[in-house]
Amino acid sequence: MSAHADTHAHEDDHGHHHKETFVTKYIFSQDHKMIAKQYLVTGTIMGIIGILMSLMFRMQIAWPEEPNVLFEALLGKWAPDGVMDADIYLALVTIHGTIMVFFVLTAGLSGTFSNLLIPLQIGARDMASGFLNMVSYWLFFLSSVIMVISLFVEAGPAAAGWTIYPPLSALPMAQGGSGMGMTLWLVSMAIFIASSLLGSLNYVVTVINLRTKGMSMTRLPLTIWAFFVTAIIGIISFPVLLSAALLLIMDRSFGTSFFLSDIFIQGEVLHYQGGSPVLFEHLFWFLGHPEVYIVILPAMGLVSEIMASNSRKPIFGYRAMIVSILAIAFLSTIVWGHHMFISGMNPFLGSVFTFTTLLIAIPSAVKAFNWITTLWKGNLQMNPAMLFSIGFVSTFITGGLTGIILGDSALDINVHDTYFVVAHFHLVMGISALYGMFAGIYHWFPKMYGRMLNKNLGYIHFWLTAVCAYGVFFPMHFIGMAGLPRRYYTNSNFPLFDDLANVNVIITVFALVGGVVQLVYLYNFFSSIFFGKKATQNPWKATTLEWTTPVEHIHGNWPGEIPHVHRWAYDYSKPGYDVDFVPQNVPFKEGEVELHH
């Protein structure tokens, strides 16, 4: 046992003397388990806002120029007589994208499960720095508040798309949302990046330094490998977005010309000279592409763990899974140019980015085949967490296949900036990451709250969500191939697209039903916190260390000594044992062989 853990254990004996107040326990908590719950609830609230926005702009696309009582109630002056204003449409799309990508799928997913599981699964009393962990959450909370406040700015929130390309984002006078709304967006994101970096540094240090005795890197659950590598990608790429945001602030407020050149407004030439909007695209996507892996890798880790546990089989290809996580992380930093094929880049450079992009299909396919092989001939426990994990593999494969088309510099020309792109990335990173998040919540809810979620409501939630998700994003591929552009608030000016109007109505109906279904989940989540069935210590009969801790949360996780680890995390259905799982802290029997994984 390390000296660090020893001192903690010693402190723990005296721990019951300090009475925790409401503020130190629930608000400014330094306990990783409480911080995980704070991330989850904050992410859930932001998710509700993000989904409401998407439902509003979907209704606008389905029934353009028709008065809508909801618009009048929610948008006020932006929907005179209930008809949505064109400017606010783009703002809704912008803030929806920003909230879902950063505040829900980055902070909500990584923040929740990295915090909850890293100390529990590696056998640590807490994170390396509880204080930094708390600061990281409160910076995230502050950035969430600023992003929400920006919705109420008089001239409107940021409206340059979630990628905030200049000149719309760089010229405060370009449109309503380019003023104060854009400034608040940049401030919010700068604070968010600080939060993300503090969190990531904490996760990396914790995994490297605080593993319990016997917990070698090749005995770590795949969840921890995924969180560890995700944190490293975040540390490498988020500072680049911060630099882009700072340069944008300079262009906006201090008269520099990093991203602006030869700008005319109403015939008048502005003084900006020599900048390049394409430079901004490079800086943005150098974060933006690793970002999608920051979103999807934690979900992959959760799914690997849940599938092995619910198949009652060892995960197939444990080392190949680790190598593929590392390969994805490396490749994610050299593919950003595939977002810019039609920005006028040199075709040779386009072919290089095509090559590196298609390479990512290899580790992704390794993971997909390994998940399918893990299920093969398993004793499958079809609980809601398992269903969402299988759903994850389905959407990851269907969404990933269209990535092969978009990653090809020649094929991309036809479908760039159409709904084909929207369909692709929503399936492969939006829906997939959400499924991973839901799977994690159904699986680890008993660890977080000491109670079980209602299984039948979980089934309703999964099946209706699965049908609606494909109902929304499958038809989008076809309207995209027909040429329908993204981000247009109405297509009624183009007779060419009249035939696609019905498809947009179908998509919107599926979206509305899917949005309502999430209320089932929200009811299940919040009611189970208080009234759910009390959980046992190891409800899923899993092998990892978090299920060796008591159901009641205590500071320091284990009441006595931290358990030592004797085996890898996937000894399910091992020959020679009466039960179909052997926890990591169980010593080897005489003559028992370690599985070659």
Secondary structure, 3 states (H helix, E strand, C coil): CCHHHHHHHHHHHCHHHCCCCHHHHHHCCCCHHHHHHHHHHHHHHHHHHHHHHHHHHHHHHHCCCCCCHHHHHHHHHHCHHHCCCHHHHHHHHHHHHHHHHHHHCCHHHHHHHHHHHHHHHHCCCCCCCHHHHHHHHHHHHHHHHHHHHHHHCCCCECCCCCCCCCCCCCCCCCCHHHCHHHHHHHHHHHHHHHHHHHHHHHHHHHHHHCCCCCCCHHHCCHHHHHHHHHHHHHHHHHHHHHHHHHHHHHHHHCCCCCCCCCCEECCEECCCCCCCHHHHHHHHHHHHHHHHHHHHHHHHHHHHHHHHHHHCCCCCCHHHHHHHHHHHHHHHCCCHHHHHCCCCCCHHHHHHHHHHHHHCHHHHHHHHHHHHHHHCCCCCCCCHHHHHHHHHHHHHHHHHHHHHHHCCCCCHHHHCCEHHHHHHHHHHHHHHHHHHHHHHHHHHHHHHHCECCCHHHHHHHHHHHHHHHHHHHHHHHHHHHCCCECCCCCCCCCHHHHHHHHHHHHHHHHHHHHHHHHHHHHHHHHHHHHHCCECCCCCCCCCCHHHHCCCCCCCCCCCCCCCCCCCCCCCECCCCCCCCECCCCCCCCCCCCCCCC
